[in-house]
Amino acid sequence: EVQLVESGGDLVQPGGSLRLSCAASGFPFSTYWMYWVRQAPGKGLEWVSHINDDGTSTSYLDSVTGRFTISRDNAKNTLYLQMDSLKTEDTAVYYCATDPRALRRGQGTQVTVSS
């Protein structure tokens, strides 16, 4: 059974940083491209970033480029999202997923950016 468990969300002030983690199990993690998506209050799912299977290629939403960094540790079956210079508009539930439409995703972790 595929399991994706996100953690690391919190309440943080604008300009702050957080590191999200996603522990994966039940599938060959090291062979999958992985995705972070988010859902802000009252809005639909939004793709944030993805990384290829060996971590050598990444892509980002324009609004997070230069502030967020996606990475992975295939030995630990774990995906990460380092978020720096956070803005209020980054407030959302963040999910890791195995596909770009996030049809298979975890339960999410809440990130709230507020002063």
Secondary structure, DSSP 4 states (H G I P E B T S, - for coil): --EEEEE---EE-TT--EEEEEEEESS-GGGS-EEEEEE-TTS-EEEEEEE-TTSS-EEE-GGGTTTEEEEEETTTTEEEEEE-S--GGG-EEEEEESSTT-SSB---EEEEE--
